Amino acid sequence: MDFIFVLLGNILVYYSYALIIYILMSWFPNARETGIGQFLARICEPYLEPFRKIIPPLGMIDISPIVAILVLNFAGQGVNALRLMF
């Protein structure tokens, strides 16, 4: 059982890293059109889309990815708490 919680926690951490890389790619022209950018778009956009519908951008700044990463961190903390309980 411990293996499952550790694996799930690691997946959440790696997904957070993928989100951060995907967000930083928006700062570089044509970075999202590369193979890596398209791969990250396929795995990150379905998760970011509901947050973008709920949280409007502030001018030209989109804060929904920050909220999405915070939610992932809270989920990771929940997984760690469950791991300690079992």
PDB file of N, CA, C and O in Angstrom, chain B, residues numbered from 101:
ATOM      1  N   MET B 101       0.826  -1.195   0.000  1.00  0.00           N
ATOM      2  CA  MET B 101       0.000   0.000   0.000  1.00  0.00           C
ATOM      3  C   MET B 101       0.869   1.258   0.000  1.00  0.00           C
ATOM      4  O   MET B 101       0.540   2.257  -0.640  1.00  0.00           O
ATOM      5  N   ASP B 102       1.980   1.189   0.727  1.00  0.00           N
ATOM      6  CA  ASP B 102       2.880   2.332   0.798  1.00  0.00           C
ATOM      7  C   ASP B 102       3.436   2.666  -0.582  1.00  0.00           C
ATOM      8  O   ASP B 102       3.603   3.839  -0.916  1.00  0.00           O
ATOM      9  N   PHE B 103       3.721   1.649  -1.379  1.00  0.00           N
ATOM     10  CA  PHE B 103       4.250   1.851  -2.725  1.00  0.00           C
ATOM     11  C   PHE B 103       3.294   2.677  -3.577  1.00  0.00           C
ATOM     12  O   PHE B 103       3.730   3.547  -4.330  1.00  0.00           O
ATOM     13  N   ILE B 104       2.000   2.412  -3.464  1.00  0.00           N
ATOM     14  CA  ILE B 104       1.002   3.136  -4.260  1.00  0.00           C
ATOM     15  C   ILE B 104       0.973   4.615  -3.884  1.00  0.00           C
ATOM     16  O   ILE B 104       0.910   5.484  -4.754  1.00  0.00           O
ATOM     17  N   PHE B 105       1.019   4.894  -2.584  1.00  0.00           N
ATOM     18  CA  PHE B 105       0.999   6.295  -2.148  1.00  0.00           C
ATOM     19  C   PHE B 105       2.274   7.024  -2.561  1.00  0.00           C
ATOM     20  O   PHE B 105       2.216   8.188  -2.958  1.00  0.00           O
ATOM     21  N   VAL B 106       3.416   6.360  -2.473  1.00  0.00           N
ATOM     22  CA  VAL B 106       4.677   6.975  -2.892  1.00  0.00           C
ATOM     23  C   VAL B 106       4.650   7.225  -4.395  1.00  0.00           C
ATOM     24  O   VAL B 106       5.055   8.292  -4.856  1.00  0.00           O
ATOM     25  N   LEU B 107       4.174   6.247  -5.160  1.00  0.00           N
ATOM     26  CA  LEU B 107       4.089   6.399  -6.611  1.00  0.00           C
ATOM     27  C   LEU B 107       3.162   7.550  -6.985  1.00  0.00           C
ATOM     28  O   LEU B 107       3.500   8.366  -7.842  1.00  0.00           O
ATOM     29  N   LEU B 108       2.003   7.619  -6.352  1.00  0.00           N
ATOM     30  CA  LEU B 108       1.053   8.695  -6.630  1.00  0.00           C
ATOM     31  C   LEU B 108       1.634  10.058  -6.260  1.00  0.00           C
ATOM     32  O   LEU B 108       1.449  11.032  -6.989  1.00  0.00           O
ATOM     33  N   GLY B 109       2.327  10.128  -5.141  1.00  0.00           N
ATOM     34  CA  GLY B 109       2.971  11.379  -4.739  1.00  0.00           C
ATOM     35  C   GLY B 109       4.029  11.810  -5.739  1.00  0.00           C
ATOM     36  O   GLY B 109       4.134  12.993  -6.064  1.00  0.00           O
ATOM     37  N   ASN B 110       4.816  10.855  -6.233  1.00  0.00           N
ATOM     38  CA  ASN B 110       5.841  11.179  -7.231  1.00  0.00           C
ATOM     39  C   ASN B 110       5.215  11.632  -8.538  1.00  0.00           C
ATOM     40  O   ASN B 110       5.725  12.551  -9.178  1.00  0.00           O
ATOM     41  N   ILE B 111       4.136  11.014  -8.938  1.00  0.00           N
ATOM     42  CA  ILE B 111       3.449  11.429 -10.170  1.00  0.00           C
ATOM     43  C   ILE B 111       2.958  12.868 -10.041  1.00  0.00           C
ATOM     44  O   ILE B 111       3.072  13.649 -10.986  1.00  0.00           O
ATOM     45  N   LEU B 112       2.416  13.219  -8.889  1.00  0.00           N
ATOM     46  CA  LEU B 112       1.951  14.593  -8.681  1.00  0.00           C
ATOM     47  C   LEU B 112       3.102  15.586  -8.730  1.00  0.00           C
ATOM     48  O   LEU B 112       2.952  16.679  -9.277  1.00  0.00           O
ATOM     49  N   VAL B 113       4.245  15.223  -8.167  1.00  0.00           N
ATOM     50  CA  VAL B 113       5.412  16.109  -8.199  1.00  0.00           C
ATOM     51  C   VAL B 113       5.893  16.298  -9.632  1.00  0.00           C
ATOM     52  O   VAL B 113       6.149  17.425 -10.057  1.00  0.00           O
ATOM     53  N   TYR B 114       6.017  15.199 -10.384  1.00  0.00           N
ATOM     54  CA  TYR B 114       6.481  15.305 -11.767  1.00  0.00           C
ATOM     55  C   TYR B 114       5.487  16.074 -12.635  1.00  0.00           C
ATOM     56  O   TYR B 114       5.890  16.798 -13.546  1.00  0.00           O
ATOM     57  N   TYR B 115       4.196  15.921 -12.359  1.00  0.00           N
ATOM     58  CA  TYR B 115       3.197  16.672 -13.114  1.00  0.00           C
ATOM     59  C   TYR B 115       3.300  18.162 -12.793  1.00  0.00           C
ATOM     60  O   TYR B 115       3.108  18.998 -13.676  1.00  0.00           O
ATOM     61  N   SER B 116       3.597  18.496 -11.552  1.00  0.00           N
ATOM     62  CA  SER B 116       3.810  19.903 -11.183  1.00  0.00           C
ATOM     63  C   SER B 116       4.994  20.475 -11.955  1.00  0.00           C
ATOM     64  O   SER B 116       4.933  21.604 -12.441  1.00  0.00           O
ATOM     65  N   TYR B 117       6.082  19.692 -12.070  1.00  0.00           N
ATOM     66  CA  TYR B 117       7.237  20.141 -12.847  1.00  0.00           C
ATOM     67  C   TYR B 117       6.861  20.338 -14.308  1.00  0.00           C
ATOM     68  O   TYR B 117       7.291  21.305 -14.937  1.00  0.00           O
ATOM     69  N   ALA B 118       6.061  19.427 -14.850  1.00  0.00           N
ATOM     70  CA  ALA B 118       5.632  19.556 -16.253  1.00  0.00           C
ATOM     71  C   ALA B 118       4.810  20.827 -16.440  1.00  0.00           C
ATOM     72  O   ALA B 118       4.968  21.519 -17.446  1.00  0.00           O
ATOM     73  N   LEU B 119       3.939  21.143 -15.492  1.00  0.00           N
ATOM     74  CA  LEU B 119       3.148  22.374 -15.571  1.00  0.00           C
ATOM     75  C   LEU B 119       4.045  23.608 -15.543  1.00  0.00           C
ATOM     76  O   LEU B 119       3.842  24.547 -16.312  1.00  0.00           O
ATOM     77  N   ILE B 120       5.033  23.602 -14.658  1.00  0.00           N
ATOM     78  CA  ILE B 120       5.926  24.755 -14.549  1.00  0.00           C
ATOM     79  C   ILE B 120       6.699  24.941 -15.852  1.00  0.00           C
ATOM     80  O   ILE B 120       6.828  26.063 -16.342  1.00  0.00           O
ATOM     81  N   ILE B 121       7.209  23.861 -16.408  1.00  0.00           N
ATOM     82  CA  ILE B 121       7.942  23.953 -17.669  1.00  0.00           C
ATOM     83  C   ILE B 121       7.027  24.454 -18.780  1.00  0.00           C
ATOM     84  O   ILE B 121       7.423  25.296 -19.585  1.00  0.00           O
ATOM     85  N   TYR B 122       5.798  23.933 -18.822  1.00  0.00           N
ATOM     86  CA  TYR B 122       4.844  24.359 -19.846  1.00  0.00           C
ATOM     87  C   TYR B 122       4.522  25.845 -19.717  1.00  0.00           C
ATOM     88  O   TYR B 122       4.417  26.549 -20.721  1.00  0.00           O
ATOM     89  N   ILE B 123       4.368  26.311 -18.507  1.00  0.00           N
ATOM     90  CA  ILE B 123       4.057  27.726 -18.279  1.00  0.00           C
ATOM     91  C   ILE B 123       5.250  28.598 -18.681  1.00  0.00           C
ATOM     92  O   ILE B 123       5.072  29.643 -19.306  1.00  0.00           O
ATOM     93  N   LEU B 124       6.452  28.176 -18.326  1.00  0.00           N
ATOM     94  CA  LEU B 124       7.639  28.951 -18.684  1.00  0.00           C
ATOM     95  C   LEU B 124       7.876  28.973 -20.187  1.00  0.00           C
ATOM     96  O   LEU B 124       8.477  29.916 -20.702  1.00  0.00           O
ATOM     97  N   MET B 125       7.417  27.956 -20.893  1.00  0.00           N
ATOM     98  CA  MET B 125       7.577  27.921 -22.347  1.00  0.00           C
ATOM     99  C   MET B 125       6.811  29.058 -23.026  1.00  0.00           C
ATOM    100  O   MET B 125       7.135  29.433 -24.153  1.00  0.00           O
ATOM    101  N   SER B 126       5.809  29.601 -22.358  1.00  0.00           N
ATOM    102  CA  SER B 126       5.047  30.705 -22.965  1.00  0.00           C
ATOM    103  C   SER B 126       5.885  31.973 -23.058  1.00  0.00           C
ATOM    104  O   SER B 126       5.522  32.892 -23.792  1.00  0.00           O
ATOM    105  N   TRP B 127       6.985  32.044 -22.340  1.00  0.00           N
ATOM    106  CA  TRP B 127       7.841  33.220 -22.379  1.00  0.00           C
ATOM    107  C   TRP B 127       8.749  33.230 -23.606  1.00  0.00           C
ATOM    108  O   TRP B 127       9.298  34.271 -23.966  1.00  0.00           O
ATOM    109  N   PHE B 128       8.906  32.071 -24.247  1.00  0.00           N
ATOM    110  CA  PHE B 128       9.821  31.957 -25.381  1.00  0.00           C
ATOM    111  C   PHE B 128       9.026  31.785 -26.662  1.00  0.00           C
ATOM    112  O   PHE B 128       8.130  30.943 -26.724  1.00  0.00           O
ATOM    113  N   PRO B 129       9.337  32.566 -27.684  1.00  0.00           N
ATOM    114  CA  PRO B 129       8.586  32.472 -28.940  1.00  0.00           C
ATOM    115  C   PRO B 129       8.740  31.091 -29.573  1.00  0.00           C
ATOM    116  O   PRO B 129       9.840  30.541 -29.636  1.00  0.00           O
ATOM    117  N   ASN B 130       7.641  30.555 -30.030  1.00  0.00           N
ATOM    118  CA  ASN B 130       7.566  29.282 -30.748  1.00  0.00           C
ATOM    119  C   ASN B 130       8.007  28.076 -29.930  1.00  0.00           C
ATOM    120  O   ASN B 130       8.210  27.006 -30.504  1.00  0.00           O
ATOM    121  N   ALA B 131       8.163  28.200 -28.631  1.00  0.00           N
ATOM    122  CA  ALA B 131       8.585  27.065 -27.815  1.00  0.00           C
ATOM    123  C   ALA B 131       7.473  26.023 -27.703  1.00  0.00           C
ATOM    124  O   ALA B 131       7.742  24.825 -27.620  1.00  0.00           O
ATOM    125  N   ARG B 132       6.236  26.485 -27.701  1.00  0.00           N
ATOM    126  CA  ARG B 132       5.121  25.536 -27.574  1.00  0.00           C
ATOM    127  C   ARG B 132       4.822  24.806 -28.872  1.00  0.00           C
ATOM    128  O   ARG B 132       4.045  23.851 -28.875  1.00  0.00           O
ATOM    129  N   GLU B 133       5.423  25.234 -29.974  1.00  0.00           N
ATOM    130  CA  GLU B 133       5.220  24.541 -31.242  1.00  0.00           C
ATOM    131  C   GLU B 133       6.219  23.403 -31.445  1.00  0.00           C
ATOM    132  O   GLU B 133       6.099  22.649 -32.410  1.00  0.00           O
ATOM    133  N   THR B 134       7.196  23.266 -30.559  1.00  0.00           N
ATOM    134  CA  THR B 134       8.149  22.171 -30.665  1.00  0.00           C
ATOM    135  C   THR B 134       7.480  20.866 -30.243  1.00  0.00           C
ATOM    136  O   THR B 134       6.355  20.873 -29.743  1.00  0.00           O
ATOM    137  N   GLY B 135       8.160  19.769 -30.443  1.00  0.00           N
ATOM    138  CA  GLY B 135       7.612  18.468 -30.052  1.00  0.00           C
ATOM    139  C   GLY B 135       7.353  18.373 -28.555  1.00  0.00           C
ATOM    140  O   GLY B 135       6.322  17.859 -28.122  1.00  0.00           O
ATOM    141  N   ILE B 136       8.302  18.877 -27.773  1.00  0.00           N
ATOM    142  CA  ILE B 136       8.133  18.853 -26.314  1.00  0.00           C
ATOM    143  C   ILE B 136       6.977  19.762 -25.907  1.00  0.00           C
ATOM    144  O   ILE B 136       6.181  19.410 -25.036  1.00  0.00           O
ATOM    145  N   GLY B 137       6.890  20.919 -26.533  1.00  0.00           N
ATOM    146  CA  GLY B 137       5.805  21.851 -26.226  1.00  0.00           C
ATOM    147  C   GLY B 137       4.440  21.264 -26.541  1.00  0.00           C
ATOM    148  O   GLY B 137       3.495  21.437 -25.771  1.00  0.00           O
ATOM    149  N   GLN B 138       4.331  20.572 -27.667  1.00  0.00           N
ATOM    150  CA  GLN B 138       3.057  19.945 -28.031  1.00  0.00           C
ATOM    151  C   GLN B 138       2.717  18.806 -27.080  1.00  0.00           C
ATOM    152  O   GLN B 138       1.553  18.623 -26.723  1.00  0.00           O
ATOM    153  N   PHE B 139       3.730  18.032 -26.665  1.00  0.00           N
ATOM    154  CA  PHE B 139       3.487  16.954 -25.704  1.00  0.00           C
ATOM    155  C   PHE B 139       3.001  17.512 -24.369  1.00  0.00           C
ATOM    156  O   PHE B 139       2.043  17.009 -23.783  1.00  0.00           O
ATOM    157  N   LEU B 140       3.680  18.566 -23.899  1.00  0.00           N
ATOM    158  CA  LEU B 140       3.268  19.178 -22.635  1.00  0.00           C
ATOM    159  C   LEU B 140       1.881  19.802 -22.746  1.00  0.00           C
ATOM    160  O   LEU B 140       1.118  19.780 -21.781  1.00  0.00           O
ATOM    161  N   ALA B 141       1.548  20.356 -23.903  1.00  0.00           N
ATOM    162  CA  ALA B 141       0.208  20.917 -24.097  1.00  0.00           C
ATOM    163  C   ALA B 141      -0.853  19.832 -23.991  1.00  0.00           C
ATOM    164  O   ALA B 141      -1.913  20.051 -23.405  1.00  0.00           O
ATOM    165  N   ARG B 142      -0.567  18.654 -24.561  1.00  0.00           N
ATOM    166  CA  ARG B 142      -1.544  17.555 -24.495  1.00  0.00           C
ATOM    167  C   ARG B 142      -1.776  17.066 -23.076  1.00  0.00           C
ATOM    168  O   ARG B 142      -2.884  16.645 -22.744  1.00  0.00           O
ATOM    169  N   ILE B 143      -0.747  17.112 -22.228  1.00  0.00           N
ATOM    170  CA  ILE B 143      -0.942  16.607 -20.869  1.00  0.00           C
ATOM    171  C   ILE B 143      -1.307  17.702 -19.871  1.00  0.00           C
ATOM    172  O   ILE B 143      -1.876  17.404 -18.822  1.00  0.00           O
ATOM    173  N   CYS B 144      -0.991  18.965 -20.174  1.00  0.00           N
ATOM    174  CA  CYS B 144      -1.238  20.052 -19.216  1.00  0.00           C
ATOM    175  C   CYS B 144      -2.529  20.817 -19.472  1.00  0.00           C
ATOM    176  O   CYS B 144      -3.208  21.205 -18.521  1.00  0.00           O
ATOM    177  N   GLU B 145      -2.878  21.039 -20.718  1.00  0.00           N
ATOM    178  CA  GLU B 145      -4.068  21.844 -21.031  1.00  0.00           C
ATOM    179  C   GLU B 145      -5.367  21.262 -20.481  1.00  0.00           C
ATOM    180  O   GLU B 145      -6.196  22.033 -19.998  1.00  0.00           O
ATOM    181  N   PRO B 146      -5.595  19.943 -20.524  1.00  0.00           N
ATOM    182  CA  PRO B 146      -6.851  19.434 -19.945  1.00  0.00           C
ATOM    183  C   PRO B 146      -6.981  19.734 -18.449  1.00  0.00           C
ATOM    184  O   PRO B 146      -8.092  19.908 -17.949  1.00  0.00           O
ATOM    185  N   TYR B 147      -5.858  19.795 -17.735  1.00  0.00           N
ATOM    186  CA  TYR B 147      -5.900  20.126 -16.314  1.00  0.00           C
ATOM    187  C   TYR B 147      -6.057  21.628 -16.089  1.00  0.00           C
ATOM    188  O   TYR B 147      -6.759  22.042 -15.167  1.00  0.00           O
ATOM    189  N   LEU B 148      -5.413  22.448 -16.921  1.00  0.00           N
ATOM    190  CA  LEU B 148      -5.468  23.901 -16.741  1.00  0.00           C
ATOM    191  C   LEU B 148      -6.786  24.518 -17.203  1.00  0.00           C
ATOM    192  O   LEU B 148      -7.188  25.566 -16.697  1.00  0.00           O
ATOM    193  N   GLU B 149      -7.455  23.883 -18.150  1.00  0.00           N
ATOM    194  CA  GLU B 149      -8.671  24.458 -18.744  1.00  0.00           C
ATOM    195  C   GLU B 149      -9.769  24.775 -17.724  1.00  0.00           C
ATOM    196  O   GLU B 149     -10.331  25.868 -17.787  1.00  0.00           O
ATOM    197  N   PRO B 150     -10.106  23.878 -16.787  1.00  0.00           N
ATOM    198  CA  PRO B 150     -11.157  24.245 -15.811  1.00  0.00           C
ATOM    199  C   PRO B 150     -10.767  25.440 -14.942  1.00  0.00           C
ATOM    200  O   PRO B 150     -11.621  26.250 -14.582  1.00  0.00           O
ATOM    201  N   PHE B 151      -9.487  25.552 -14.607  1.00  0.00           N
ATOM    202  CA  PHE B 151      -9.049  26.698 -13.802  1.00  0.00           C
ATOM    203  C   PHE B 151      -9.158  27.991 -14.594  1.00  0.00           C
ATOM    204  O   PHE B 151      -9.490  29.037 -14.037  1.00  0.00           O
ATOM    205  N   ARG B 152      -8.880  27.925 -15.887  1.00  0.00           N
ATOM    206  CA  ARG B 152      -8.979  29.125 -16.721  1.00  0.00           C
ATOM    207  C   ARG B 152     -10.425  29.561 -16.910  1.00  0.00           C
ATOM    208  O   ARG B 152     -10.693  30.747 -17.101  1.00  0.00           O
ATOM    209  N   LYS B 153     -11.354  28.619 -16.859  1.00  0.00           N
ATOM    210  CA  LYS B 153     -12.777  28.971 -16.962  1.00  0.00           C
ATOM    211  C   LYS B 153     -13.260  29.665 -15.702  1.00  0.00           C
ATOM    212  O   LYS B 153     -14.122  30.541 -15.766  1.00  0.00           O
ATOM    213  N   ILE B 154     -12.712  29.280 -14.553  1.00  0.00           N
ATOM    214  CA  ILE B 154     -13.160  29.825 -13.268  1.00  0.00           C
ATOM    215  C   ILE B 154     -12.461  31.141 -12.937  1.00  0.00           C
ATOM    216  O   ILE B 154     -13.096  32.082 -12.462  1.00  0.00           O
ATOM    217  N   ILE B 155     -11.153  31.206 -13.187  1.00  0.00           N
ATOM    218  CA  ILE B 155     -10.354  32.363 -12.785  1.00  0.00           C
ATOM    219  C   ILE B 155     -10.041  33.209 -14.013  1.00  0.00           C
ATOM    220  O   ILE B 155      -9.298  32.768 -14.890  1.00  0.00           O
ATOM    221  N   PRO B 156     -10.593  34.414 -14.091  1.00  0.00           N
ATOM    222  CA  PRO B 156     -10.305  35.268 -15.259  1.00  0.00           C
ATOM    223  C   PRO B 156      -8.893  35.838 -15.170  1.00  0.00           C
ATOM    224  O   PRO B 156      -8.361  36.007 -14.073  1.00  0.00           O
ATOM    225  N   PRO B 157      -8.286  36.135 -16.312  1.00  0.00           N
ATOM    226  CA  PRO B 157      -6.946  36.751 -16.281  1.00  0.00           C
ATOM    227  C   PRO B 157      -7.011  38.175 -15.737  1.00  0.00           C
ATOM    228  O   PRO B 157      -8.002  38.884 -15.911  1.00  0.00           O
ATOM    229  N   LEU B 158      -5.935  38.567 -15.081  1.00  0.00           N
ATOM    230  CA  LEU B 158      -5.816  39.928 -14.563  1.00  0.00           C
ATOM    231  C   LEU B 158      -4.997  40.735 -15.560  1.00  0.00           C
ATOM    232  O   LEU B 158      -3.767  40.737 -15.508  1.00  0.00           O
ATOM    233  N   GLY B 159      -5.678  41.410 -16.458  1.00  0.00           N
ATOM    234  CA  GLY B 159      -4.988  42.113 -17.527  1.00  0.00           C
ATOM    235  C   GLY B 159      -4.369  41.105 -18.478  1.00  0.00           C
ATOM    236  O   GLY B 159      -5.080  40.326 -19.112  1.00  0.00           O
ATOM    237  N   MET B 160      -3.063  41.117 -18.578  1.00  0.00           N
ATOM    238  CA  MET B 160      -2.373  40.154 -19.429  1.00  0.00           C
ATOM    239  C   MET B 160      -1.759  39.017 -18.629  1.00  0.00           C
ATOM    240  O   MET B 160      -1.015  38.205 -19.179  1.00  0.00           O
ATOM    241  N   ILE B 161      -2.061  38.949 -17.341  1.00  0.00           N
ATOM    242  CA  ILE B 161      -1.476  37.932 -16.472  1.00  0.00           C
ATOM    243  C   ILE B 161      -2.527  36.869 -16.155  1.00  0.00           C
ATOM    244  O   ILE B 161      -3.610  37.175 -15.655  1.00  0.00           O
ATOM    245  N   ASP B 162      -2.189  35.625 -16.452  1.00  0.00           N
ATOM    246  CA  ASP B 162      -3.071  34.497 -16.170  1.00  0.00           C
ATOM    247  C   ASP B 162      -2.595  33.831 -14.889  1.00  0.00           C
ATOM    248  O   ASP B 162      -1.538  33.200 -14.876  1.00  0.00           O
ATOM    249  N   ILE B 163      -3.366  33.963 -13.803  1.00  0.00           N
ATOM    250  CA  ILE B 163      -2.953  33.393 -12.527  1.00  0.00           C
ATOM    251  C   ILE B 163      -3.530  31.995 -12.300  1.00  0.00           C
ATOM    252  O   ILE B 163      -3.257  31.373 -11.273  1.00  0.00           O
ATOM    253  N   SER B 164      -4.318  31.502 -13.243  1.00  0.00           N
ATOM    254  CA  SER B 164      -4.920  30.174 -13.059  1.00  0.00           C
ATOM    255  C   SER B 164      -3.875  29.062 -12.946  1.00  0.00           C
ATOM    256  O   SER B 164      -4.116  28.111 -12.202  1.00  0.00           O
ATOM    257  N   PRO B 165      -2.724  29.118 -13.640  1.00  0.00           N
ATOM    258  CA  PRO B 165      -1.730  28.057 -13.427  1.00  0.00           C
ATOM    259  C   PRO B 165      -1.170  28.026 -12.004  1.00  0.00           C
ATOM    260  O   PRO B 165      -0.819  26.961 -11.497  1.00  0.00           O
ATOM    261  N   ILE B 166      -1.088  29.182 -11.369  1.00  0.00           N
ATOM    262  CA  ILE B 166      -0.607  29.223  -9.986  1.00  0.00           C
ATOM    263  C   ILE B 166      -1.582  28.485  -9.084  1.00  0.00           C
ATOM    264  O   ILE B 166      -1.174  27.704  -8.225  1.00  0.00           O
ATOM    265  N   VAL B 167      -2.865  28.733  -9.280  1.00  0.00           N
ATOM    266  CA  VAL B 167      -3.892  28.049  -8.490  1.00  0.00           C
ATOM    267  C   VAL B 167      -3.865  26.549  -8.786  1.00  0.00           C
ATOM    268  O   VAL B 167      -4.017  25.733  -7.877  1.00  0.00           O
ATOM    269  N   ALA B 168      -3.672  26.188 -10.055  1.00  0.00           N
ATOM    270  CA  ALA B 168      -3.625  24.769 -10.434  1.00  0.00           C
ATOM    271  C   ALA B 168      -2.452  24.069  -9.755  1.00  0.00           C
ATOM    272  O   ALA B 168      -2.592  22.934  -9.298  1.00  0.00           O
ATOM    273  N   ILE B 169      -1.310  24.725  -9.685  1.00  0.00           N
ATOM    274  CA  ILE B 169      -0.145  24.127  -9.022  1.00  0.00           C
ATOM    275  C   ILE B 169      -0.378  24.021  -7.519  1.00  0.00           C
ATOM    276  O   ILE B 169       0.016  23.033  -6.900  1.00  0.00           O
ATOM    277  N   LEU B 170      -1.015  25.031  -6.927  1.00  0.00           N
ATOM    278  CA  LEU B 170      -1.347  24.955  -5.497  1.00  0.00           C
ATOM    279  C   LEU B 170      -2.278  23.787  -5.203  1.00  0.00           C
ATOM    280  O   LEU B 170      -2.113  23.098  -4.197  1.00  0.00           O
ATOM    281  N   VAL B 171      -3.257  23.561  -6.078  1.00  0.00           N
ATOM    282  CA  VAL B 171      -4.173  22.423  -5.892  1.00  0.00           C
ATOM    283  C   VAL B 171      -3.403  21.110  -5.964  1.00  0.00           C
ATOM    284  O   VAL B 171      -3.657  20.197  -5.179  1.00  0.00           O
ATOM    285  N   LEU B 172      -2.463  21.010  -6.904  1.00  0.00           N
ATOM    286  CA  LEU B 172      -1.637  19.799  -6.986  1.00  0.00           C
ATOM    287  C   LEU B 172      -0.806  19.605  -5.724  1.00  0.00           C
ATOM    288  O   LEU B 172      -0.664  18.481  -5.241  1.00  0.00           O
ATOM    289  N   ASN B 173      -0.258  20.691  -5.189  1.00  0.00           N
ATOM    290  CA  ASN B 173       0.529  20.576  -3.958  1.00  0.00           C
ATOM    291  C   ASN B 173      -0.338  20.135  -2.783  1.00  0.00           C
ATOM    292  O   ASN B 173       0.096  19.320  -1.967  1.00  0.00           O
ATOM    293  N   PHE B 174      -1.559  20.663  -2.687  1.00  0.00           N
ATOM    294  CA  PHE B 174      -2.466  20.226  -1.621  1.00  0.00           C
ATOM    295  C   PHE B 174      -2.816  18.747  -1.788  1.00  0.00           C
ATOM    296  O   PHE B 174      -2.906  18.013  -0.804  1.00  0.00           O
ATOM    297  N   ALA B 175      -3.013  18.315  -3.027  1.00  0.00           N
ATOM    298  CA  ALA B 175      -3.298  16.901  -3.277  1.00  0.00           C
ATOM    299  C   ALA B 175      -2.109  16.039  -2.863  1.00  0.00           C
ATOM    300  O   ALA B 175      -2.288  14.963  -2.293  1.00  0.00           O
ATOM    301  N   GLY B 176      -0.892  16.512  -3.149  1.00  0.00           N
ATOM    302  CA  GLY B 176       0.301  15.774  -2.742  1.00  0.00           C
ATOM    303  C   GLY B 176       0.421  15.682  -1.231  1.00  0.00           C
ATOM    304  O   GLY B 176       0.821  14.647  -0.698  1.00  0.00           O
ATOM    305  N   GLN B 177       0.080  16.748  -0.547  1.00  0.00           N
ATOM    306  CA  GLN B 177       0.101  16.715   0.914  1.00  0.00           C
ATOM    307  C   GLN B 177      -0.946  15.750   1.449  1.00  0.00           C
ATOM    308  O   GLN B 177      -0.712  15.059   2.441  1.00  0.00           O
ATOM    309  N   GLY B 178      -2.108  15.704   0.788  1.00  0.00           N
ATOM    310  CA  GLY B 178      -3.139  14.747   1.186  1.00  0.00           C
ATOM    311  C   GLY B 178      -2.693  13.312   0.985  1.00  0.00           C
ATOM    312  O   GLY B 178      -2.969  12.449   1.818  1.00  0.00           O
ATOM    313  N   VAL B 179      -2.004  13.052  -0.123  1.00  0.00           N
ATOM    314  CA  VAL B 179      -1.487  11.703  -0.380  1.00  0.00           C
ATOM    315  C   VAL B 179      -0.464  11.331   0.687  1.00  0.00           C
ATOM    316  O   VAL B 179      -0.469  10.201   1.177  1.00  0.00           O
ATOM    317  N   ASN B 180       0.418  12.268   1.055  1.00  0.00           N
ATOM    318  CA  ASN B 180       1.407  11.981   2.093  1.00  0.00           C
ATOM    319  C   ASN B 180       0.741  11.731   3.443  1.00  0.00           C
ATOM    320  O   ASN B 180       1.182  10.866   4.199  1.00  0.00           O
ATOM    321  N   ALA B 181      -0.308  12.476   3.748  1.00  0.00           N
ATOM    322  CA  ALA B 181      -1.034  12.264   5.006  1.00  0.00           C
ATOM    323  C   ALA B 181      -1.703  10.891   5.009  1.00  0.00           C
ATOM    324  O   ALA B 181      -1.682  10.194   6.023  1.00  0.00           O
ATOM    325  N   LEU B 182      -2.294  10.503   3.887  1.00  0.00           N
ATOM    326  CA  LEU B 182      -2.908   9.180   3.802  1.00  0.00           C
ATOM    327  C   LEU B 182      -1.865   8.070   3.918  1.00  0.00           C
ATOM    328  O   LEU B 182      -2.121   7.025   4.516  1.00  0.00           O
ATOM    329  N   ARG B 183      -0.696   8.308   3.344  1.00  0.00           N
ATOM    330  CA  ARG B 183       0.386   7.313   3.419  1.00  0.00           C
ATOM    331  C   ARG B 183       0.803   7.089   4.861  1.00  0.00           C
ATOM    332  O   ARG B 183       1.088   5.961   5.264  1.00  0.00           O
ATOM    333  N   LEU B 184       0.838   8.168   5.642  1.00  0.00           N
ATOM    334  CA  LEU B 184       1.227   8.035   7.042  1.00  0.00           C
ATOM    335  C   LEU B 184       0.157   7.356   7.884  1.00  0.00           C
ATOM    336  O   LEU B 184       0.457   6.744   8.909  1.00  0.00           O
ATOM    337  N   MET B 185      -1.111   7.469   7.440  1.00  0.00           N
ATOM    338  CA  MET B 185      -2.205   6.837   8.197  1.00  0.00           C
ATOM    339  C   MET B 185      -2.241   5.332   7.974  1.00  0.00           C
ATOM    340  O   MET B 185      -2.642   4.588   8.869  1.00  0.00           O
ATOM    341  N   PHE B 186      -1.827   4.870   6.791  1.00  0.00           N
ATOM    342  CA  PHE B 186      -1.922   3.437   6.480  1.00  0.00           C
ATOM    343  C   PHE B 186      -0.624   2.747   6.674  1.00  0.00           C
ATOM    344  O   PHE B 186      -0.528   1.539   6.457  1.00  0.00           O
TER     345      PHE B 186
END
